[in-house]
Amino acid sequence: MMLSKGLKRKREEEEEPEKEALAVDTWWLDPRLPAVAQAPPAVPSNSLLDLSVLKLHHSLRQSEPDLRHLVLLVNTLRRIQASVEPEATLPSVPSPPEAPGVAADSLLPSSDAALSASMASLLEDLSHIEGLSQAPQPLVDEGPPGRPSGGAPPGLGALDLLGPATGCLLDDELEGLFEDIDTSMYDSELWAPASEGLKPGPEDGPGKEEGLELDEAQLDYLLDVLVGTQALERPPGPGR
Amino acid sequence: MKCFSRYLPYIFRPPNTIFSSSCHTEADIISTVEFNHTGELLATGDKGGRVVIFQREQESKNQVHRRGEYNVYSTFQSHEPEFDYLKSLEIEEKINKIRWLPQQNAAYFLLSTNDKTVKLWKVSERDKRPEGYNLKDEEGRLRDPATITTLRVPVLRPMDLMVEATPRRVFANAHTYHINSISVNSDYETYMSADDLRINLWNFEITNQSFNIVDIKPANMEELTEVITAAEFHPHHCNTFVYSSSKGTIRLCDMRASALCDRHTKFFEEPEDPSNRSFFSEIISSISDVKFSHSGRYIMTRDYLTVKVWDLNMENRPIETYQVHDYLRSKLCSLYENDCIFDKFECVWNGSDSVIMTGSYNNFFRMFDRNTKRDVTLEASRENSKPRAILKPRKVCVGGKRRKDEISVDSLDFSKKILHTAWHPSENIIAVAATNNLYIFQDKVN
C-alpha cells in the first residue's frame, strides 16, 4: 500500500540546459543551393542505403527491438533497394543457412547479390526476433471462438523443442539424437544480457555456423516430421 | 503587449508554478498526460514508472483572480523495472499511457500501463482514523489483556488528509509485443489494450484472461510490413473502436460483426500525393495517435508532419488536414539520420471539438481552430512563463529574411519535443509536457 502526502514541488533554480540544435547534416546536399529548398534525392546515394542498413543492424542488436521502428526501416530499405535495383526481388522465404556467412561479409553491401542476401538475412533476423519473443500465450489463445488454436502452436522455435519441458514430444529413439547436442551455445549466446554490448562480430559467425549445419539439417528434418508441415525457421545461431 | 485574441479565441497564460522534477534525470521525463473526466484531476506518468496526480484547487471567493490552480495530489510508483528471465529481457517501467475511469464513488480509478502490464489503481482519500482500540494502545502496541477492564467503542477522529494509491488489479502476461494504447470502453466494464500486433479486450474484474479481438501478426514474420500504432474505443458506441497503423491507415471495427475483428468495418486511407513521394513517405505517414472527437462523429490522426480530421462516414480522404511543421519536409533526411523522424506525437481535441492541439519541436505546440481555420504556435518555456504574462505566438522562418521574433528552422532544438499534451474536458486549460517539465496553461480571465 502506498501512502503519500501531496507536496507541491516548486521548480528550483536550474542551469539552462544545453541547447542541442539539430546539426543539419547536409552531406547529401549541394552546398551551392539553399539547404531548405532541396528535396531528398530521387535516387538514393549509397550513403542513405548504408545508413539504413546500419540503422537496421543497430535496431536488431537491441535486446528487444522496437517493432514499429524495425518495420519502418525494413520497408524504407525495400524502397531504396527497389529504386537502386528495380528488377531484383527480395526472397520471401528463409534463405539457406549459407546466407549468414554472406551477410557477415556484407554489412555494408556493395554488390547486388550481397545486398539481396543481406536483406534476406536481415529479414530473417525479424523472424529470429519473433522466435525469441514467441512466449507461450495461453491467455490470449484461450479466448472465445475466433482464435483457432488447434494444432501445434505457430512459430514453435527450435529452442522450445530442445527444452526439457517438451521432452514428451520426442520418441525414445529420437531422444538419443539430441543428447549429444551441446545446447550451451544457444543458452549462453542468446541469453547474453544487453549490457554485454554488441554481439560477437561477424567473423565469429561463420566458424560456429559450419559446426552447427549438420545438426541444423537433422533438426530441420526431425522437426518437420514432428510438427507436420510446419516449416521451421532456421534456428538462431550465434553472432546474431 | 499585443493582444493576440485575433489568432484564437483563447489567450493562455502560464500558471504561477511549473511542475518540474528537482533534478533532471531520464527517469523524470514525462511520458503521458491525461485529465480525468471532470478535469479536476490531471495525471502524468514518467519514464521512471511513477504517476503524479495533480488536483485543481477549489476556487475561493477571496481570491477571484487566482483561478483554480493545480497542486500535487498524489505520487506513487506504478510500475517497476522487471526482468523477463525467459527471454533475458528487461521490461521498461516507463508509463506509456494513463486512462481514467469515470468516477462512480468517492475514490478515483485509473489505468496505467507500461510495455507489458496494465494496472488498475485506486486513489482514495483518508481524513479520519479510528481511535480508542481496546486491544491496542495509541501507538499500536498490543495491550496486555489482563490490564483491560473496560470495553469501549473506537471512534473516528479527523486526521490530516492522506491520499492513498493502491493497485486493485494487475493485468499481465497478455502481450508479447509492446503496449502502445489502452482505452476504456463506454460500458465502463471493459477496456482494451493494444500492442504492435494485437489488441486484447479485458473485463475490469478479470485479470487472468483477456479476449483477443485483433491480430495482425502474419504466419510468417518475414511478411510483416505493418504494425498497430494506436487504438481507441468510440466514446458512445461500446461495440466500435478504431486502430491506426504504421502505414497511415485507420480501421474501424465493430465487435458485433465477429469475435475476431481482423476484418474491418471501415478502412480510412488517403491516397499518396505523388508530388510528395520520397523514400520517407511511409515513415512520415505512420500514424502516431488516433483520437475520437467527443461527439464521436470524427477521428483525428497525427502523422509526422500533419494532423488530419476524418469524418466517420468518409473513408477515402480526411475532411481536414493541418500542417504542423511543414518546414521539416525538406529536412527529412537529416531527421531520419538522427531518428527524429520516428518521434511519436500525440494530438488532442478541446472539449467542444472546435480546436485541436499537438506538439512539435523546440518546445513548440500548435493549435488549430477548425471553424475559423486559424492556427497558432506557442512555446512552453520558462522565459515565456512569467506570472501574469500572456503566451506570445511564435513563428518559424523558413528562409529569406528572418524577422525579429522569428526563429529559423536551423535553430530549432530537436531535443526539446512536445509529444504529450492534454486539454481539460470542458474548460480552456491545457497541460503540456516538455521533457521533464509540466506546463499548465489557463485561459485568460477577463
Boltz contact constraints between the chains, C-beta under 6 A:
constraints:
  - contact:
      token1: [A, 1]
      token2: [B, 166]
      max_distance: 6.0
  - contact:
      token1: [A, 2]
      token2: [B, 76]
      max_distance: 6.0
  - contact:
      token1: [A, 2]
      token2: [B, 165]
      max_distance: 6.0
  - contact:
      token1: [A, 3]
      token2: [B, 164]
      max_distance: 6.0
  - contact:
      token1: [A, 4]
      token2: [B, 74]
      max_distance: 6.0
  - contact:
      token1: [A, 4]
      token2: [B, 75]
      max_distance: 6.0
  - contact:
      token1: [A, 6]
      token2: [B, 72]
      max_distance: 6.0
  - contact:
      token1: [A, 6]
      token2: [B, 73]
      max_distance: 6.0
  - contact:
      token1: [A, 7]
      token2: [B, 72]
      max_distance: 6.0
  - contact:
      token1: [A, 8]
      token2: [B, 71]
      max_distance: 6.0
  - contact:
      token1: [A, 8]
      token2: [B, 72]
      max_distance: 6.0
  - contact:
      token1: [A, 11]
      token2: [B, 18]
      max_distance: 6.0
  - contact:
      token1: [A, 11]
      token2: [B, 20]
      max_distance: 6.0
  - contact:
      token1: [A, 12]
      token2: [B, 22]
      max_distance: 6.0
  - contact:
      token1: [A, 19]
      token2: [B, 413]
      max_distance: 6.0
  - contact:
      token1: [A, 20]
      token2: [B, 415]
      max_distance: 6.0
  - contact:
      token1: [A, 21]
      token2: [B, 413]
      max_distance: 6.0
  - contact:
      token1: [A, 22]
      token2: [B, 414]
      max_distance: 6.0
  - contact:
      token1: [A, 24]
      token2: [B, 334]
      max_distance: 6.0
  - contact:
      token1: [A, 24]
      token2: [B, 410]
      max_distance: 6.0
  - contact:
      token1: [A, 25]
      token2: [B, 334]
      max_distance: 6.0
  - contact:
      token1: [A, 25]
      token2: [B, 337]
      max_distance: 6.0
  - contact:
      token1: [A, 28]
      token2: [B, 333]
      max_distance: 6.0
  - contact:
      token1: [A, 36]
      token2: [B, 330]
      max_distance: 6.0
  - contact:
      token1: [A, 36]
      token2: [B, 399]
      max_distance: 6.0
  - contact:
      token1: [A, 40]
      token2: [B, 278]
      max_distance: 6.0
  - contact:
      token1: [A, 40]
      token2: [B, 332]
      max_distance: 6.0
  - contact:
      token1: [A, 40]
      token2: [B, 333]
      max_distance: 6.0
  - contact:
      token1: [A, 63]
      token2: [B, 89]
      max_distance: 6.0
  - contact:
      token1: [A, 64]
      token2: [B, 89]
      max_distance: 6.0
  - contact:
      token1: [A, 67]
      token2: [B, 177]
      max_distance: 6.0
  - contact:
      token1: [A, 67]
      token2: [B, 196]
      max_distance: 6.0
  - contact:
      token1: [A, 67]
      token2: [B, 227]
      max_distance: 6.0
  - contact:
      token1: [A, 68]
      token2: [B, 227]
      max_distance: 6.0
  - contact:
      token1: [A, 68]
      token2: [B, 246]
      max_distance: 6.0
  - contact:
      token1: [A, 69]
      token2: [B, 342]
      max_distance: 6.0
  - contact:
      token1: [A, 71]
      token2: [B, 227]
      max_distance: 6.0
  - contact:
      token1: [A, 71]
      token2: [B, 246]
      max_distance: 6.0
  - contact:
      token1: [A, 72]
      token2: [B, 246]
      max_distance: 6.0
  - contact:
      token1: [A, 72]
      token2: [B, 283]
      max_distance: 6.0
  - contact:
      token1: [A, 75]
      token2: [B, 225]
      max_distance: 6.0
  - contact:
      token1: [A, 75]
      token2: [B, 282]
      max_distance: 6.0
  - contact:
      token1: [A, 76]
      token2: [B, 279]
      max_distance: 6.0
  - contact:
      token1: [A, 79]
      token2: [B, 279]
      max_distance: 6.0
  - contact:
      token1: [A, 80]
      token2: [B, 279]
      max_distance: 6.0
  - contact:
      token1: [A, 123]
      token2: [B, 222]
      max_distance: 6.0
  - contact:
      token1: [A, 126]
      token2: [B, 221]
      max_distance: 6.0
  - contact:
      token1: [A, 126]
      token2: [B, 222]
      max_distance: 6.0
  - contact:
      token1: [A, 127]
      token2: [B, 221]
      max_distance: 6.0
  - contact:
      token1: [A, 127]
      token2: [B, 222]
      max_distance: 6.0
  - contact:
      token1: [A, 130]
      token2: [B, 221]
      max_distance: 6.0
  - contact:
      token1: [A, 132]
      token2: [B, 87]
      max_distance: 6.0
  - contact:
      token1: [A, 133]
      token2: [B, 176]
      max_distance: 6.0
  - contact:
      token1: [A, 139]
      token2: [B, 173]
      max_distance: 6.0
  - contact:
      token1: [A, 139]
      token2: [B, 174]
      max_distance: 6.0
  - contact:
      token1: [A, 139]
      token2: [B, 209]
      max_distance: 6.0
  - contact:
      token1: [A, 140]
      token2: [B, 174]
      max_distance: 6.0
  - contact:
      token1: [A, 140]
      token2: [B, 212]
      max_distance: 6.0
  - contact:
      token1: [A, 143]
      token2: [B, 211]
      max_distance: 6.0
  - contact:
      token1: [A, 143]
      token2: [B, 212]
      max_distance: 6.0
  - contact:
      token1: [A, 144]
      token2: [B, 259]
      max_distance: 6.0
  - contact:
      token1: [A, 145]
      token2: [B, 259]
      max_distance: 6.0
  - contact:
      token1: [A, 146]
      token2: [B, 259]
      max_distance: 6.0
  - contact:
      token1: [A, 146]
      token2: [B, 260]
      max_distance: 6.0
  - contact:
      token1: [A, 147]
      token2: [B, 212]
      max_distance: 6.0
  - contact:
      token1: [A, 191]
      token2: [B, 88]
      max_distance: 6.0
